[in-house]
Amino acid sequence: MEIVWSKEILRNYLGVLDYLFEHWSVKEIESFENTFDNLIARIKEHKEICPKSLLLNYRKCLIDKNNSLIYQEVNDVIFLIAIIDNKSLHQY
């Protein structure tokens, strides 16, 4: 199954890593990256593993206590839409 990153999620992902570089250690960065990669692998195997979000046909997955992943599956392609802060009042 193909995974496609949107410009927004790439910006979000790099933003999370920048924040971790500034405020945390390499251990936390590696933990986030491993958790994210494991989540993507699980989604590839079970594309409906996460519940549908309130918006359109997106799905929302918890990455960690601070971040969630928004994605959409269309014709066996997983589109990674955004990473959102769980404390925000985001539309997803």
PDB file of N, CA, C and O in Angstrom:
ATOM      1  N   MET A   1       0.845  -1.180   0.000  1.00  0.00           N
ATOM      2  CA  MET A   1       0.000   0.000   0.000  1.00  0.00           C
ATOM      3  C   MET A   1       0.889   1.241   0.000  1.00  0.00           C
ATOM      4  O   MET A   1       1.852   1.332   0.761  1.00  0.00           O
ATOM      5  N   GLU A   2       0.556   2.168  -0.845  1.00  0.00           N
ATOM      6  CA  GLU A   2       1.333   3.395  -0.998  1.00  0.00           C
ATOM      7  C   GLU A   2       0.963   4.409   0.092  1.00  0.00           C
ATOM      8  O   GLU A   2      -0.203   4.539   0.467  1.00  0.00           O
ATOM      9  N   ILE A   3       1.970   5.117   0.587  1.00  0.00           N
ATOM     10  CA  ILE A   3       1.776   6.185   1.567  1.00  0.00           C
ATOM     11  C   ILE A   3       2.185   7.497   0.905  1.00  0.00           C
ATOM     12  O   ILE A   3       3.289   7.610   0.372  1.00  0.00           O
ATOM     13  N   VAL A   4       1.283   8.500   0.939  1.00  0.00           N
ATOM     14  CA  VAL A   4       1.556   9.806   0.341  1.00  0.00           C
ATOM     15  C   VAL A   4       1.502  10.866   1.444  1.00  0.00           C
ATOM     16  O   VAL A   4       0.513  10.968   2.170  1.00  0.00           O
ATOM     17  N   TRP A   5       2.563  11.642   1.559  1.00  0.00           N
ATOM     18  CA  TRP A   5       2.641  12.713   2.547  1.00  0.00           C
ATOM     19  C   TRP A   5       2.170  14.023   1.916  1.00  0.00           C
ATOM     20  O   TRP A   5       2.634  14.398   0.840  1.00  0.00           O
ATOM     21  N   SER A   6       1.258  14.710   2.580  1.00  0.00           N
ATOM     22  CA  SER A   6       0.855  16.049   2.131  1.00  0.00           C
ATOM     23  C   SER A   6       1.932  17.050   2.553  1.00  0.00           C
ATOM     24  O   SER A   6       2.770  16.752   3.404  1.00  0.00           O
ATOM     25  N   LYS A   7       1.899  18.228   1.953  1.00  0.00           N
ATOM     26  CA  LYS A   7       2.827  19.287   2.362  1.00  0.00           C
ATOM     27  C   LYS A   7       2.587  19.662   3.820  1.00  0.00           C
ATOM     28  O   LYS A   7       3.532  19.945   4.557  1.00  0.00           O
ATOM     29  N   GLU A   8       1.315  19.663   4.238  1.00  0.00           N
ATOM     30  CA  GLU A   8       0.983  20.033   5.612  1.00  0.00           C
ATOM     31  C   GLU A   8       1.571  19.055   6.614  1.00  0.00           C
ATOM     32  O   GLU A   8       2.146  19.476   7.618  1.00  0.00           O
ATOM     33  N   ILE A   9       1.439  17.756   6.362  1.00  0.00           N
ATOM     34  CA  ILE A   9       1.966  16.800   7.340  1.00  0.00           C
ATOM     35  C   ILE A   9       3.491  16.842   7.380  1.00  0.00           C
ATOM     36  O   ILE A   9       4.082  16.672   8.446  1.00  0.00           O
ATOM     37  N   LEU A  10       4.120  17.059   6.263  1.00  0.00           N
ATOM     38  CA  LEU A  10       5.574  17.183   6.264  1.00  0.00           C
ATOM     39  C   LEU A  10       5.996  18.370   7.119  1.00  0.00           C
ATOM     40  O   LEU A  10       6.939  18.272   7.904  1.00  0.00           O
ATOM     41  N   ARG A  11       5.297  19.488   6.965  1.00  0.00           N
ATOM     42  CA  ARG A  11       5.562  20.684   7.781  1.00  0.00           C
ATOM     43  C   ARG A  11       5.293  20.381   9.264  1.00  0.00           C
ATOM     44  O   ARG A  11       6.078  20.764  10.131  1.00  0.00           O
ATOM     45  N   ASN A  12       4.180  19.690   9.547  1.00  0.00           N
ATOM     46  CA  ASN A  12       3.838  19.334  10.933  1.00  0.00           C
ATOM     47  C   ASN A  12       4.887  18.424  11.551  1.00  0.00           C
ATOM     48  O   ASN A  12       5.331  18.647  12.678  1.00  0.00           O
ATOM     49  N   TYR A  13       5.283  17.390  10.801  1.00  0.00           N
ATOM     50  CA  TYR A  13       6.252  16.406  11.283  1.00  0.00           C
ATOM     51  C   TYR A  13       7.586  17.083  11.614  1.00  0.00           C
ATOM     52  O   TYR A  13       8.164  16.861  12.678  1.00  0.00           O
ATOM     53  N   LEU A  14       8.056  17.905  10.688  1.00  0.00           N
ATOM     54  CA  LEU A  14       9.311  18.623  10.927  1.00  0.00           C
ATOM     55  C   LEU A  14       9.182  19.603  12.086  1.00  0.00           C
ATOM     56  O   LEU A  14      10.144  19.824  12.822  1.00  0.00           O
ATOM     57  N   GLY A  15       8.004  20.191  12.252  1.00  0.00           N
ATOM     58  CA  GLY A  15       7.757  21.090  13.378  1.00  0.00           C
ATOM     59  C   GLY A  15       7.841  20.368  14.712  1.00  0.00           C
ATOM     60  O   GLY A  15       8.409  20.890  15.671  1.00  0.00           O
ATOM     61  N   VAL A  16       7.276  19.170  14.774  1.00  0.00           N
ATOM     62  CA  VAL A  16       7.363  18.366  16.004  1.00  0.00           C
ATOM     63  C   VAL A  16       8.816  18.027  16.294  1.00  0.00           C
ATOM     64  O   VAL A  16       9.268  18.146  17.432  1.00  0.00           O
ATOM     65  N   LEU A  17       9.552  17.603  15.266  1.00  0.00           N
ATOM     66  CA  LEU A  17      10.967  17.270  15.468  1.00  0.00           C
ATOM     67  C   LEU A  17      11.771  18.488  15.904  1.00  0.00           C
ATOM     68  O   LEU A  17      12.625  18.375  16.783  1.00  0.00           O
ATOM     69  N   ASP A  18      11.516  19.644  15.311  1.00  0.00           N
ATOM     70  CA  ASP A  18      12.201  20.878  15.726  1.00  0.00           C
ATOM     71  C   ASP A  18      11.931  21.174  17.194  1.00  0.00           C
ATOM     72  O   ASP A  18      12.843  21.505  17.951  1.00  0.00           O
ATOM     73  N   TYR A  19      10.663  21.049  17.585  1.00  0.00           N
ATOM     74  CA  TYR A  19      10.303  21.298  18.985  1.00  0.00           C
ATOM     75  C   TYR A  19      11.053  20.336  19.908  1.00  0.00           C
ATOM     76  O   TYR A  19      11.600  20.747  20.931  1.00  0.00           O
ATOM     77  N   LEU A  20      11.075  19.055  19.539  1.00  0.00           N
ATOM     78  CA  LEU A  20      11.768  18.066  20.371  1.00  0.00           C
ATOM     79  C   LEU A  20      13.265  18.355  20.435  1.00  0.00           C
ATOM     80  O   LEU A  20      13.871  18.207  21.497  1.00  0.00           O
ATOM     81  N   PHE A  21      13.873  18.766  19.322  1.00  0.00           N
ATOM     82  CA  PHE A  21      15.299  19.117  19.314  1.00  0.00           C
ATOM     83  C   PHE A  21      15.588  20.275  20.261  1.00  0.00           C
ATOM     84  O   PHE A  21      16.613  20.287  20.943  1.00  0.00           O
ATOM     85  N   GLU A  22      14.683  21.244  20.300  1.00  0.00           N
ATOM     86  CA  GLU A  22      14.891  22.427  21.134  1.00  0.00           C
ATOM     87  C   GLU A  22      14.655  22.164  22.619  1.00  0.00           C
ATOM     88  O   GLU A  22      15.347  22.735  23.462  1.00  0.00           O
ATOM     89  N   HIS A  23      13.688  21.309  22.952  1.00  0.00           N
ATOM     90  CA  HIS A  23      13.257  21.191  24.347  1.00  0.00           C
ATOM     91  C   HIS A  23      13.497  19.833  24.996  1.00  0.00           C
ATOM     92  O   HIS A  23      13.373  19.705  26.214  1.00  0.00           O
ATOM     93  N   TRP A  24      13.836  18.825  24.211  1.00  0.00           N
ATOM     94  CA  TRP A  24      13.968  17.485  24.755  1.00  0.00           C
ATOM     95  C   TRP A  24      15.273  16.863  24.284  1.00  0.00           C
ATOM     96  O   TRP A  24      16.108  17.528  23.672  1.00  0.00           O
ATOM     97  N   SER A  25      15.434  15.590  24.575  1.00  0.00           N
ATOM     98  CA  SER A  25      16.684  14.912  24.217  1.00  0.00           C
ATOM     99  C   SER A  25      16.495  14.043  22.969  1.00  0.00           C
ATOM    100  O   SER A  25      15.392  13.893  22.444  1.00  0.00           O
ATOM    101  N   VAL A  26      17.618  13.481  22.522  1.00  0.00           N
ATOM    102  CA  VAL A  26      17.594  12.584  21.369  1.00  0.00           C
ATOM    103  C   VAL A  26      16.695  11.384  21.656  1.00  0.00           C
ATOM    104  O   VAL A  26      16.052  10.858  20.748  1.00  0.00           O
ATOM    105  N   LYS A  27      16.649  10.957  22.895  1.00  0.00           N
ATOM    106  CA  LYS A  27      15.805   9.819  23.277  1.00  0.00           C
ATOM    107  C   LYS A  27      14.334  10.085  22.935  1.00  0.00           C
ATOM    108  O   LYS A  27      13.661   9.204  22.400  1.00  0.00           O
ATOM    109  N   GLU A  28      13.836  11.269  23.234  1.00  0.00           N
ATOM    110  CA  GLU A  28      12.446  11.614  22.933  1.00  0.00           C
ATOM    111  C   GLU A  28      12.207  11.721  21.427  1.00  0.00           C
ATOM    112  O   GLU A  28      11.143  11.346  20.933  1.00  0.00           O
ATOM    113  N   ILE A  29      13.195  12.232  20.705  1.00  0.00           N
ATOM    114  CA  ILE A  29      13.086  12.331  19.246  1.00  0.00           C
ATOM    115  C   ILE A  29      12.979  10.932  18.645  1.00  0.00           C
ATOM    116  O   ILE A  29      12.106  10.666  17.819  1.00  0.00           O
ATOM    117  N   GLU A  30      13.863  10.053  19.062  1.00  0.00           N
ATOM    118  CA  GLU A  30      13.832   8.680  18.558  1.00  0.00           C
ATOM    119  C   GLU A  30      12.532   7.976  18.942  1.00  0.00           C
ATOM    120  O   GLU A  30      11.978   7.210  18.153  1.00  0.00           O
ATOM    121  N   SER A  31      12.057   8.233  20.133  1.00  0.00           N
ATOM    122  CA  SER A  31      10.795   7.629  20.576  1.00  0.00           C
ATOM    123  C   SER A  31       9.638   8.088  19.699  1.00  0.00           C
ATOM    124  O   SER A  31       8.812   7.275  19.284  1.00  0.00           O
ATOM    125  N   PHE A  32       9.573   9.394  19.413  1.00  0.00           N
ATOM    126  CA  PHE A  32       8.513   9.908  18.550  1.00  0.00           C
ATOM    127  C   PHE A  32       8.605   9.291  17.157  1.00  0.00           C
ATOM    128  O   PHE A  32       7.599   8.841  16.607  1.00  0.00           O
ATOM    129  N   GLU A  33       9.797   9.270  16.591  1.00  0.00           N
ATOM    130  CA  GLU A  33       9.977   8.715  15.251  1.00  0.00           C
ATOM    131  C   GLU A  33       9.595   7.236  15.205  1.00  0.00           C
ATOM    132  O   GLU A  33       8.937   6.800  14.260  1.00  0.00           O
ATOM    133  N   ASN A  34       9.997   6.464  16.209  1.00  0.00           N
ATOM    134  CA  ASN A  34       9.653   5.039  16.255  1.00  0.00           C
ATOM    135  C   ASN A  34       8.152   4.834  16.404  1.00  0.00           C
ATOM    136  O   ASN A  34       7.566   3.983  15.736  1.00  0.00           O
ATOM    137  N   THR A  35       7.537   5.608  17.273  1.00  0.00           N
ATOM    138  CA  THR A  35       6.092   5.508  17.471  1.00  0.00           C
ATOM    139  C   THR A  35       5.352   5.856  16.189  1.00  0.00           C
ATOM    140  O   THR A  35       4.407   5.165  15.808  1.00  0.00           O
ATOM    141  N   PHE A  36       5.774   6.922  15.524  1.00  0.00           N
ATOM    142  CA  PHE A  36       5.154   7.343  14.268  1.00  0.00           C
ATOM    143  C   PHE A  36       5.319   6.268  13.192  1.00  0.00           C
ATOM    144  O   PHE A  36       4.356   5.908  12.515  1.00  0.00           O
ATOM    145  N   ASP A  37       6.541   5.758  13.041  1.00  0.00           N
ATOM    146  CA  ASP A  37       6.805   4.722  12.036  1.00  0.00           C
ATOM    147  C   ASP A  37       5.994   3.455  12.298  1.00  0.00           C
ATOM    148  O   ASP A  37       5.480   2.839  11.364  1.00  0.00           O
ATOM    149  N   ASN A  38       5.879   3.067  13.566  1.00  0.00           N
ATOM    150  CA  ASN A  38       5.088   1.887  13.922  1.00  0.00           C
ATOM    151  C   ASN A  38       3.612   2.096  13.613  1.00  0.00           C
ATOM    152  O   ASN A  38       2.934   1.177  13.153  1.00  0.00           O
ATOM    153  N   LEU A  39       3.117   3.295  13.864  1.00  0.00           N
ATOM    154  CA  LEU A  39       1.721   3.606  13.556  1.00  0.00           C
ATOM    155  C   LEU A  39       1.476   3.517  12.048  1.00  0.00           C
ATOM    156  O   LEU A  39       0.468   2.957  11.619  1.00  0.00           O
ATOM    157  N   ILE A  40       2.377   4.058  11.254  1.00  0.00           N
ATOM    158  CA  ILE A  40       2.233   4.000   9.794  1.00  0.00           C
ATOM    159  C   ILE A  40       2.247   2.539   9.328  1.00  0.00           C
ATOM    160  O   ILE A  40       1.464   2.162   8.457  1.00  0.00           O
ATOM    161  N   ALA A  41       3.114   1.734   9.891  1.00  0.00           N
ATOM    162  CA  ALA A  41       3.171   0.305   9.521  1.00  0.00           C
ATOM    163  C   ALA A  41       1.851  -0.393   9.856  1.00  0.00           C
ATOM    164  O   ALA A  41       1.358  -1.204   9.072  1.00  0.00           O
ATOM    165  N   ARG A  42       1.282  -0.076  11.024  1.00  0.00           N
ATOM    166  CA  ARG A  42      -0.009  -0.679  11.405  1.00  0.00           C
ATOM    167  C   ARG A  42      -1.119  -0.221  10.474  1.00  0.00           C
ATOM    168  O   ARG A  42      -1.984  -1.016  10.106  1.00  0.00           O
ATOM    169  N   ILE A  43      -1.107   1.050  10.087  1.00  0.00           N
ATOM    170  CA  ILE A  43      -2.125   1.573   9.172  1.00  0.00           C
ATOM    171  C   ILE A  43      -2.009   0.895   7.811  1.00  0.00           C
ATOM    172  O   ILE A  43      -3.021   0.599   7.177  1.00  0.00           O
ATOM    173  N   LYS A  44      -0.778   0.646   7.358  1.00  0.00           N
ATOM    174  CA  LYS A  44      -0.582  -0.041   6.077  1.00  0.00           C
ATOM    175  C   LYS A  44      -1.213  -1.432   6.094  1.00  0.00           C
ATOM    176  O   LYS A  44      -1.769  -1.881   5.092  1.00  0.00           O
ATOM    177  N   GLU A  45      -1.123  -2.102   7.229  1.00  0.00           N
ATOM    178  CA  GLU A  45      -1.678  -3.450   7.363  1.00  0.00           C
ATOM    179  C   GLU A  45      -3.198  -3.437   7.577  1.00  0.00           C
ATOM    180  O   GLU A  45      -3.914  -4.306   7.080  1.00  0.00           O
ATOM    181  N   HIS A  46      -3.670  -2.445   8.319  1.00  0.00           N
ATOM    182  CA  HIS A  46      -5.086  -2.356   8.685  1.00  0.00           C
ATOM    183  C   HIS A  46      -5.529  -0.905   8.506  1.00  0.00           C
ATOM    184  O   HIS A  46      -5.535  -0.130   9.462  1.00  0.00           O
ATOM    185  N   LYS A  47      -5.893  -0.548   7.297  1.00  0.00           N
ATOM    186  CA  LYS A  47      -6.139   0.854   6.950  1.00  0.00           C
ATOM    187  C   LYS A  47      -7.271   1.511   7.737  1.00  0.00           C
ATOM    188  O   LYS A  47      -7.340   2.739   7.794  1.00  0.00           O
ATOM    189  N   GLU A  48      -8.151   0.730   8.338  1.00  0.00           N
ATOM    190  CA  GLU A  48      -9.269   1.287   9.102  1.00  0.00           C
ATOM    191  C   GLU A  48      -9.066   1.129  10.607  1.00  0.00           C
ATOM    192  O   GLU A  48     -10.031   1.111  11.371  1.00  0.00           O
ATOM    193  N   ILE A  49      -7.816   1.015  11.025  1.00  0.00           N
ATOM    194  CA  ILE A  49      -7.497   0.776  12.429  1.00  0.00           C
ATOM    195  C   ILE A  49      -7.922   1.938  13.344  1.00  0.00           C
ATOM    196  O   ILE A  49      -8.234   1.730  14.517  1.00  0.00           O
ATOM    197  N   CYS A  50      -7.929   3.138  12.804  1.00  0.00           N
ATOM    198  CA  CYS A  50      -8.253   4.322  13.601  1.00  0.00           C
ATOM    199  C   CYS A  50      -9.674   4.782  13.306  1.00  0.00           C
ATOM    200  O   CYS A  50     -10.179   4.592  12.200  1.00  0.00           O
ATOM    201  N   PRO A  51     -10.317   5.389  14.301  1.00  0.00           N
ATOM    202  CA  PRO A  51     -11.705   5.826  14.101  1.00  0.00           C
ATOM    203  C   PRO A  51     -11.818   6.986  13.125  1.00  0.00           C
ATOM    204  O   PRO A  51     -10.890   7.775  12.950  1.00  0.00           O
ATOM    205  N   LYS A  52     -12.988   7.062  12.495  1.00  0.00           N
ATOM    206  CA  LYS A  52     -13.252   8.187  11.591  1.00  0.00           C
ATOM    207  C   LYS A  52     -13.288   9.477  12.388  1.00  0.00           C
ATOM    208  O   LYS A  52     -13.766   9.517  13.522  1.00  0.00           O
ATOM    209  N   SER A  53     -12.775  10.527  11.772  1.00  0.00           N
ATOM    210  CA  SER A  53     -12.800  11.837  12.420  1.00  0.00           C
ATOM    211  C   SER A  53     -14.141  12.501  12.140  1.00  0.00           C
ATOM    212  O   SER A  53     -14.993  11.947  11.447  1.00  0.00           O
ATOM    213  N   LEU A  54     -14.308  13.679  12.683  1.00  0.00           N
ATOM    214  CA  LEU A  54     -15.545  14.423  12.498  1.00  0.00           C
ATOM    215  C   LEU A  54     -15.623  15.086  11.132  1.00  0.00           C
ATOM    216  O   LEU A  54     -16.681  15.579  10.742  1.00  0.00           O
ATOM    217  N   LEU A  55     -14.522  15.102  10.409  1.00  0.00           N
ATOM    218  CA  LEU A  55     -14.433  15.820   9.146  1.00  0.00           C
ATOM    219  C   LEU A  55     -14.305  14.855   7.976  1.00  0.00           C
ATOM    220  O   LEU A  55     -13.391  14.031   7.938  1.00  0.00           O
ATOM    221  N   LEU A  56     -15.205  14.958   7.045  1.00  0.00           N
ATOM    222  CA  LEU A  56     -15.181  14.196   5.802  1.00  0.00           C
ATOM    223  C   LEU A  56     -14.938  12.714   6.040  1.00  0.00           C
ATOM    224  O   LEU A  56     -15.557  12.100   6.909  1.00  0.00           O
ATOM    225  N   ASN A  57     -14.032  12.152   5.262  1.00  0.00           N
ATOM    226  CA  ASN A  57     -13.763  10.727   5.345  1.00  0.00           C
ATOM    227  C   ASN A  57     -12.365  10.473   5.910  1.00  0.00           C
ATOM    228  O   ASN A  57     -11.707   9.501   5.539  1.00  0.00           O
ATOM    229  N   TYR A  58     -11.924  11.337   6.794  1.00  0.00           N
ATOM    230  CA  TYR A  58     -10.602  11.204   7.399  1.00  0.00           C
ATOM    231  C   TYR A  58     -10.670  10.274   8.602  1.00  0.00           C
ATOM    232  O   TYR A  58     -11.742  10.002   9.142  1.00  0.00           O
ATOM    233  N   ARG A  59      -9.514   9.799   9.004  1.00  0.00           N
ATOM    234  CA  ARG A  59      -9.387   9.005  10.228  1.00  0.00           C
ATOM    235  C   ARG A  59      -8.357   9.688  11.128  1.00  0.00           C
ATOM    236  O   ARG A  59      -7.422  10.333  10.654  1.00  0.00           O
ATOM    237  N   LYS A  60      -8.553   9.531  12.422  1.00  0.00           N
ATOM    238  CA  LYS A  60      -7.697  10.193  13.407  1.00  0.00           C
ATOM    239  C   LYS A  60      -7.108   9.147  14.342  1.00  0.00           C
ATOM    240  O   LYS A  60      -7.835   8.371  14.961  1.00  0.00           O
ATOM    241  N   CYS A  61      -5.757   9.134  14.439  1.00  0.00           N
ATOM    242  CA  CYS A  61      -5.027   8.189  15.289  1.00  0.00           C
ATOM    243  C   CYS A  61      -4.190   8.931  16.314  1.00  0.00           C
ATOM    244  O   CYS A  61      -3.595   9.968  16.023  1.00  0.00           O
ATOM    245  N   LEU A  62      -4.159   8.397  17.482  1.00  0.00           N
ATOM    246  CA  LEU A  62      -3.290   8.932  18.523  1.00  0.00           C
ATOM    247  C   LEU A  62      -1.858   8.465  18.254  1.00  0.00           C
ATOM    248  O   LEU A  62      -1.597   7.264  18.184  1.00  0.00           O
ATOM    249  N   ILE A  63      -0.938   9.409  18.106  1.00  0.00           N
ATOM    250  CA  ILE A  63       0.484   9.078  17.960  1.00  0.00           C
ATOM    251  C   ILE A  63       1.089   8.930  19.354  1.00  0.00           C
ATOM    252  O   ILE A  63       1.722   7.925  19.675  1.00  0.00           O
ATOM    253  N   ASP A  64       0.876   9.954  20.164  1.00  0.00           N
ATOM    254  CA  ASP A  64       1.306   9.961  21.560  1.00  0.00           C
ATOM    255  C   ASP A  64       0.345  10.875  22.313  1.00  0.00           C
ATOM    256  O   ASP A  64      -0.640  11.341  21.739  1.00  0.00           O
ATOM    257  N   LYS A  65       0.615  11.136  23.583  1.00  0.00           N
ATOM    258  CA  LYS A  65      -0.338  11.936  24.362  1.00  0.00           C
ATOM    259  C   LYS A  65      -0.468  13.376  23.849  1.00  0.00           C
ATOM    260  O   LYS A  65      -1.432  14.065  24.182  1.00  0.00           O
ATOM    261  N   ASN A  66       0.486  13.827  23.050  1.00  0.00           N
ATOM    262  CA  ASN A  66       0.469  15.210  22.569  1.00  0.00           C
ATOM    263  C   ASN A  66       0.024  15.380  21.117  1.00  0.00           C
ATOM    264  O   ASN A  66      -0.394  16.470  20.725  1.00  0.00           O
ATOM    265  N   ASN A  67       0.106  14.331  20.325  1.00  0.00           N
ATOM    266  CA  ASN A  67      -0.105  14.455  18.878  1.00  0.00           C
ATOM    267  C   ASN A  67      -1.004  13.361  18.322  1.00  0.00           C
ATOM    268  O   ASN A  67      -1.003  12.225  18.797  1.00  0.00           O
ATOM    269  N   SER A  68      -1.769  13.732  17.304  1.00  0.00           N
ATOM    270  CA  SER A  68      -2.587  12.772  16.560  1.00  0.00           C
ATOM    271  C   SER A  68      -2.310  12.910  15.072  1.00  0.00           C
ATOM    272  O   SER A  68      -1.933  13.975  14.583  1.00  0.00           O
ATOM    273  N   LEU A  69      -2.505  11.812  14.373  1.00  0.00           N
ATOM    274  CA  LEU A  69      -2.328  11.752  12.928  1.00  0.00           C
ATOM    275  C   LEU A  69      -3.693  11.753  12.258  1.00  0.00           C
ATOM    276  O   LEU A  69      -4.601  11.038  12.681  1.00  0.00           O
ATOM    277  N   ILE A  70      -3.833  12.554  11.218  1.00  0.00           N
ATOM    278  CA  ILE A  70      -5.032  12.566  10.393  1.00  0.00           C
ATOM    279  C   ILE A  70      -4.644  11.980   9.042  1.00  0.00           C
ATOM    280  O   ILE A  70      -3.682  12.421   8.413  1.00  0.00           O
ATOM    281  N   TYR A  71      -5.416  10.964   8.598  1.00  0.00           N
ATOM    282  CA  TYR A  71      -5.131  10.360   7.304  1.00  0.00           C
ATOM    283  C   TYR A  71      -6.418   9.975   6.595  1.00  0.00           C
ATOM    284  O   TYR A  71      -7.500   9.977   7.182  1.00  0.00           O
ATOM    285  N   GLN A  72      -6.275   9.646   5.322  1.00  0.00           N
ATOM    286  CA  GLN A  72      -7.412   9.237   4.509  1.00  0.00           C
ATOM    287  C   GLN A  72      -6.946   8.136   3.563  1.00  0.00           C
ATOM    288  O   GLN A  72      -5.841   8.194   3.023  1.00  0.00           O
ATOM    289  N   GLU A  73      -7.795   7.139   3.371  1.00  0.00           N
ATOM    290  CA  GLU A  73      -7.493   6.060   2.435  1.00  0.00           C
ATOM    291  C   GLU A  73      -8.391   6.207   1.219  1.00  0.00           C
ATOM    292  O   GLU A  73      -9.613   6.301   1.342  1.00  0.00           O
ATOM    293  N   VAL A  74      -7.776   6.225   0.046  1.00  0.00           N
ATOM    294  CA  VAL A  74      -8.521   6.310  -1.210  1.00  0.00           C
ATOM    295  C   VAL A  74      -7.894   5.326  -2.191  1.00  0.00           C
ATOM    296  O   VAL A  74      -6.727   5.462  -2.558  1.00  0.00           O
ATOM    297  N   ASN A  75      -8.668   4.347  -2.608  1.00  0.00           N
ATOM    298  CA  ASN A  75      -8.206   3.371  -3.615  1.00  0.00           C
ATOM    299  C   ASN A  75      -6.855   2.756  -3.261  1.00  0.00           C
ATOM    300  O   ASN A  75      -5.935   2.753  -4.080  1.00  0.00           O
ATOM    301  N   ASP A  76      -6.739   2.244  -2.061  1.00  0.00           N
ATOM    302  CA  ASP A  76      -5.516   1.586  -1.578  1.00  0.00           C
ATOM    303  C   ASP A  76      -4.298   2.502  -1.503  1.00  0.00           C
ATOM    304  O   ASP A  76      -3.161   2.031  -1.536  1.00  0.00           O
ATOM    305  N   VAL A  77      -4.532   3.790  -1.403  1.00  0.00           N
ATOM    306  CA  VAL A  77      -3.461   4.760  -1.145  1.00  0.00           C
ATOM    307  C   VAL A  77      -3.795   5.462   0.161  1.00  0.00           C
ATOM    308  O   VAL A  77      -4.912   5.947   0.343  1.00  0.00           O
ATOM    309  N   ILE A  78      -2.831   5.517   1.065  1.00  0.00           N
ATOM    310  CA  ILE A  78      -3.003   6.217   2.340  1.00  0.00           C
ATOM    311  C   ILE A  78      -2.418   7.618   2.186  1.00  0.00           C
ATOM    312  O   ILE A  78      -1.224   7.781   1.935  1.00  0.00           O
ATOM    313  N   PHE A  79      -3.266   8.613   2.338  1.00  0.00           N
ATOM    314  CA  PHE A  79      -2.834  10.013   2.282  1.00  0.00           C
ATOM    315  C   PHE A  79      -2.690  10.527   3.710  1.00  0.00           C
ATOM    316  O   PHE A  79      -3.677  10.622   4.439  1.00  0.00           O
ATOM    317  N   LEU A  80      -1.471  10.857   4.110  1.00  0.00           N
ATOM    318  CA  LEU A  80      -1.226  11.444   5.425  1.00  0.00           C
ATOM    319  C   LEU A  80      -1.536  12.927   5.310  1.00  0.00           C
ATOM    320  O   LEU A  80      -0.895  13.643   4.540  1.00  0.00           O
ATOM    321  N   ILE A  81      -2.519  13.387   6.076  1.00  0.00           N
ATOM    322  CA  ILE A  81      -3.041  14.741   5.931  1.00  0.00           C
ATOM    323  C   ILE A  81      -2.357  15.727   6.876  1.00  0.00           C
ATOM    324  O   ILE A  81      -1.872  16.773   6.444  1.00  0.00           O
ATOM    325  N   ALA A  82      -2.319  15.390   8.178  1.00  0.00           N
ATOM    326  CA  ALA A  82      -1.790  16.354   9.156  1.00  0.00           C
ATOM    327  C   ALA A  82      -1.430  15.649  10.454  1.00  0.00           C
ATOM    328  O   ALA A  82      -1.907  14.551  10.741  1.00  0.00           O
ATOM    329  N   ILE A  83      -0.584  16.301  11.224  1.00  0.00           N
ATOM    330  CA  ILE A  83      -0.347  15.957  12.626  1.00  0.00           C
ATOM    331  C   ILE A  83      -0.890  17.131  13.417  1.00  0.00           C
ATOM    332  O   ILE A  83      -0.532  18.281  13.161  1.00  0.00           O
ATOM    333  N   ILE A  84      -1.752  16.842  14.374  1.00  0.00           N
ATOM    334  CA  ILE A  84      -2.347  17.929  15.155  1.00  0.00           C
ATOM    335  C   ILE A  84      -1.995  17.761  16.629  1.00  0.00           C
ATOM    336  O   ILE A  84      -1.770  16.653  17.115  1.00  0.00           O
ATOM    337  N   ASP A  85      -1.956  18.881  17.315  1.00  0.00           N
ATOM    338  CA  ASP A  85      -1.734  18.928  18.758  1.00  0.00           C
ATOM    339  C   ASP A  85      -3.036  18.512  19.441  1.00  0.00           C
ATOM    340  O   ASP A  85      -4.089  19.094  19.179  1.00  0.00           O
ATOM    341  N   ASN A  86      -2.967  17.523  20.301  1.00  0.00           N
ATOM    342  CA  ASN A  86      -4.178  17.036  20.978  1.00  0.00           C
ATOM    343  C   ASN A  86      -4.822  18.056  21.906  1.00  0.00           C
ATOM    344  O   ASN A  86      -5.988  17.916  22.273  1.00  0.00           O
ATOM    345  N   LYS A  87      -4.067  19.082  22.287  1.00  0.00           N
ATOM    346  CA  LYS A  87      -4.610  20.102  23.184  1.00  0.00           C
ATOM    347  C   LYS A  87      -5.332  21.204  22.413  1.00  0.00           C
ATOM    348  O   LYS A  87      -5.998  22.047  23.015  1.00  0.00           O
ATOM    349  N   SER A  88      -5.207  21.203  21.087  1.00  0.00           N
ATOM    350  CA  SER A  88      -5.829  22.247  20.282  1.00  0.00           C
ATOM    351  C   SER A  88      -7.287  21.915  19.996  1.00  0.00           C
ATOM    352  O   SER A  88      -7.711  20.763  20.093  1.00  0.00           O
ATOM    353  N   LEU A  89      -8.032  22.932  19.646  1.00  0.00           N
ATOM    354  CA  LEU A  89      -9.416  22.747  19.236  1.00  0.00           C
ATOM    355  C   LEU A  89      -9.432  22.705  17.713  1.00  0.00           C
ATOM    356  O   LEU A  89      -9.922  23.623  17.056  1.00  0.00           O
ATOM    357  N   HIS A  90      -8.898  21.644  17.177  1.00  0.00           N
ATOM    358  CA  HIS A  90      -8.731  21.515  15.733  1.00  0.00           C
ATOM    359  C   HIS A  90      -9.993  20.984  15.098  1.00  0.00           C
ATOM    360  O   HIS A  90     -10.751  20.257  15.741  1.00  0.00           O
ATOM    361  N   GLN A  91     -10.233  21.331  13.849  1.00  0.00           N
ATOM    362  CA  GLN A  91     -11.440  20.936  13.130  1.00  0.00           C
ATOM    363  C   GLN A  91     -11.520  19.443  12.861  1.00  0.00           C
ATOM    364  O   GLN A  91     -12.606  18.938  12.577  1.00  0.00           O
ATOM    365  N   TYR A  92     -10.402  18.712  12.940  1.00  0.00           N
ATOM    366  CA  TYR A  92     -10.421  17.294  12.669  1.00  0.00           C
ATOM    367  C   TYR A  92     -11.036  16.556  13.837  1.00  0.00           C
ATOM    368  O   TYR A  92     -11.147  15.331  13.805  1.00  0.00           O
TER     369      TYR A  92
END
